[in-house]
Amino acid sequence: MTGATSPPFVFVVDDDSSVRSSLKLLIGTVGLEVESFESTEEFLRRNLPDSPSCLVLDVRLRGISGLDFQRELAARNIRIPIIFITGHGDIPMSVRAMKGGAVEFLTKPFRDQDLLDAIRIALERDRINRHEEKELKEIQQRFDSLSLREREVTSMVVSGMLNKQIADALGTTENTVKVHRSRATEKMHAQSLADLVRMIEKLKDRRGQSL
Amino acid sequence: MTDSVTEKNDLALQESIPEGMAPLESIIYTEELNRRTWRAPDYEKENRALVKLVSALADSPATVLQTLAETIMDITQCDSAGLSLLTKDGKTPDVCGKRFYWPAITGMWKSHVGGGTPRNFGPCGDVLDRNCTLLFKHFERRYPYLMPVSPSAVECLLVPFYLGGKAVGTIWGMMHSDRRKFDAEDDRVMASLGKFASTAYQALMHIEDLKFQVSEREKAEAEVRKLASGLEAKVRRLVDANIIGIFIWNFDGRIVEANEAFLHMVEYENEELVSGGMRWTDLTPPEWRDRDAHAAAEAKENGAVQHYEKEFFRKDGTRVPVMIGAALFQDGGNEGVAFVIDLSEQKRAVQDWKEAQQALQVTQMELARVSRLTTMGEMAASIAHEVNQPLTAVTNNGNACLRLLANHNLEPDVLHRALEEIVADGTRASAIITRIRAFLKKKPAEKNALDMNEVIHETLALAGRELSGNRVKVELRLVPALPLVLADRIQLQQVLLNLIINAIEAMTGDDDQARVLHVESGTGESGEVLVAVRDMGTGLGSEPDRIFIPFYTTKTNGMGMGLSISRSLVEGHGGRLWAGPNSPRGSVFSFTLPVAAESFS
C-alpha cells in the first residue's frame, strides 16, 4: 500500500523520557500515529514504513548532535522531513538546520499549535515527495524501455529540433524519425509534446541535467 | 665508590652488557628537558664564568679543565660536575681510546677524580654514539659497575666535548637528590661552556707542544722563560689562542693590532687592519662613546678597566653586543690591550626566553579572559537547558489535556497519567533549581582584601581585545590609595567585565559617535568604595530597572543573565549595583562595596 491511503507516521527522537512521552500524548491528540525513540541508533534500527512520515528531532542528544544526524540521514539517502526542537537554540544553529532542509526549528518549550502545524506541513511535504518519487520511478521505467535510437530522437525532440533537422543530424529520412518519435511518445504514455518535455525534464532534474 | 676501585683507577673494564640489565631507553629522559620549566639565562653569571676560564688559561693553563668543572657546577647549581675524556694511555685524549678517564671532577664526586668508565658500555659512550646531549636517571640500573659509586646519580646531564671537530669526551653535571632538576637552559649553557673550553684546551695543548719544541733548542730557552712570565706572555698566549677577541689599542683611537677572533667578530679583514684603517672609536656606536670615555678615564687612573658591556659596529653597519675589558701595558703609557667576548648568542638566548615567556603570558591572559566571559553565559545556558526539559514536558502534557477535554475525549486513564506526569515534571524542575542553589552555596566566595583600582586594571587587560577590536577608548579616573575592599577577585572581575562588555556593545551600534568608556573609582558618602562605568551609547530608555530582571535582554544574542548575576554577586559582597543615565548620553552603571575591616585600623 502506498500514497494517500496509508496512515501517516510521526517519529520522535529525544533523550529525555518526560519530553518523549508528553510529545507522544500531544501529537496523539490529533489522531496521528506516534513512535518515539531514545536515540538515533534506535531510530535507525526501525524499518521506515512506506507511508508519509516525519521526524521530530532534539538538537542536543547524547553522543550525536541532531544537526549531525540530519547530515547522516541525507548521506544515507533517507529523505524524511525533520522538525528540530531544542532547549537552547541560537540563530546559526537554526540557519544550519533550515539550510539542511528542515521543516521547522522550535525552541523548547514551544506552542503546541506551532508543533502540530509543522508536523502537518512536514507530512504534506513527504506525501508530495513520495508521490513525485513514485511518478519519477514510472517515467524512468518507461524511458528505460526505449531503444537507443528512440532515446536519441526523444532527446532531440525535447531540445526543440524539427523532424527534418533530426533526420539530417542522424543521417536518416524524416519518415524514419517520425516512426521513432511516435513509438517513443506511445511508450512514454505522453499525451502531447508538452507532456513528453515535462517528463524528460523531471528525469533530467533527478540526474543533474544530462540524460 | 670503594677504595679498591679508586686505587685501581678503574670502575671495570666490562665491554659487553650483562644480561638482565635495564635497556638503554629506560634510563634516558632527554626529552623531559624541554618539558620542564625553563629558567631564564643568567648571562651575567655566564660571562663572569667565561672571564674566569680565560684567566685560568692565562694564569695556569693546567687547571683549566678543573675550572671548567667548577664553573659547570656553579652555573647549573648541580651536586657534582666533571669531564670524561677518551684515552689510550690514561693521559692524552685520543678518539680511538678504549676507555674514558676523569681528569677533572668537583662536588660530591670529587674524590673519584682519575677514575673512568669503559668506551662501549657506559653513559659517556652512549653520548658519543648518538653525538648529542643525554639526560640519564639512575644510570646504575644499566651499568652495574656504577652501583657502588656513592652518592648515586639521580640525574646526570652529559654533553659531548669536541676537540678538533671530533667528539672525544663529555662534560657532565649530576644531581644526587631531587633538590633540582636539569632543564633545557642547563643543556644550552653546558654546550656553550664546553665549546669554549674545548678551544681553550686545544690552545693549551698547542702551547704545551710549542713549549716542548722550543725547549729542544737551547737558544730559545731563555726567551721561552721570558715569554712564560709577565703580562706580555699571557697576552701573546691569549692572542694566539683566538678564544676571545683581543686587540691592542692606544688612546688616540687606533687599533694597533688585533687577533682573528676579534676581526671575525666585527667582520674585518687583516689587511684593513694592517693598512691602518681601523679605529676603535669609529667602531663604537655614538650612544656608547660616553661609556668608552669613562672606561678610558678609568684606564688612565687605574691602569685597567673593569669589564663592561657595549656594542661594536660590524663592517656592514650591523651591531655586535660584546663584553669588553682592558689593561694598559704600562702605567701612564699610551697603549693597552682589550679583550672582547661576543655576546650575540647569549643575548639571543635571553631574547628567546623572553619571547617564550611573553607568549605564555598572552596565552594565560587569553584563557583567563575567555573563561571569565564564558562562565556566566555557560552557566545560564545550562540552567536554561536543564529547566527547559521538564517545562517542555509540562507544557506538552497540559496542552494535550486541554485538547482531550475540548474533544470530549475523556478517558480517565489517559488524563490521569498526563496529570501525574505534569506533577512529576514540576517537581523535577524545582529539584533542579534546588540543586543549582546548593551548588552555588558550595562554592563560597574567596574573599581577600583587595585594591579596587588593581582589579580595574586587571579587568581592563582582560577586556583589551574587545576594547581595541571595537575602537573604544578608555578614560580612567581612579582615586589613588582607596581603602581596601573584602572581596572575591574573580567575582569582581566578572562583574566589571560584564559592565565593560555591555558598555562596548552599547557604543558599537552607532558609528558616528565617539566611543569613549569612562571607568571611575572613589569613595561614597559613608566611606564605601564606589566604582562607575560610563558609556556614550544608546542609553537605557524609560525603564532602566528592567535590565536587572533575569532573562530580560535588549541584545540579539544575549541571555539576559549578565546584569542579574552581576547584581547578585555585588549584593553577595554587601554592596549595591544600579544603573542611571549618563550625561550627555549613554548610561552609567555604578556599584559600591563595603570597606574591609582592616582598612579602618
Contacts between the chains, C-beta under 8 A, distances in Angstrom:
chain1	res1	chain2	res2	distance
A	16	B	389	4.7
A	16	B	393	7.4
A	18	B	389	6.8
A	18	B	390	6.1
A	18	B	393	3.8
A	18	B	421	6.4
A	18	B	424	7.3
A	18	B	425	5.2
A	18	B	428	7.3
A	19	B	389	5.8
A	19	B	392	5.3
A	19	B	393	5.0
A	19	B	396	7.3
A	21	B	393	7.5
A	21	B	421	6.5
A	22	B	392	7.2
A	22	B	393	4.1
A	22	B	394	7.7
A	22	B	395	7.9
A	22	B	396	3.5
A	22	B	397	4.5
A	22	B	400	7.0
A	22	B	418	7.8
A	22	B	421	6.5
A	22	B	425	7.9
A	23	B	396	5.8
A	25	B	396	7.1
A	25	B	397	6.2
A	25	B	400	4.4
A	25	B	414	7.3
A	25	B	417	8.0
A	25	B	418	5.8
A	26	B	396	4.5
A	26	B	397	7.3
A	26	B	399	5.8
A	26	B	400	4.3
A	26	B	403	7.6
A	28	B	400	7.6
A	29	B	400	5.2
A	29	B	403	4.2
A	29	B	404	5.8
A	29	B	407	7.2
A	29	B	409	7.5
A	30	B	403	7.6
A	60	B	385	7.0
A	85	B	392	7.8
A	87	B	384	6.7
A	87	B	385	4.0
A	87	B	388	4.0
A	87	B	389	6.4
A	87	B	392	7.7
A	88	B	381	5.3
A	88	B	384	5.4
A	88	B	385	5.0
A	88	B	388	7.2
A	90	B	557	7.2
A	91	B	556	7.8
A	91	B	557	7.6
A	108	B	388	4.7
A	108	B	389	7.3
A	108	B	391	7.3
A	108	B	392	4.1
A	109	B	388	6.6
A	109	B	391	5.0
A	109	B	392	4.2
A	109	B	394	7.7
A	109	B	395	4.2
A	109	B	396	7.6
A	110	B	392	7.5
A	110	B	395	7.8
A	112	B	395	7.4
A	112	B	396	6.8
A	112	B	399	3.8
A	112	B	400	7.6
A	112	B	403	7.5
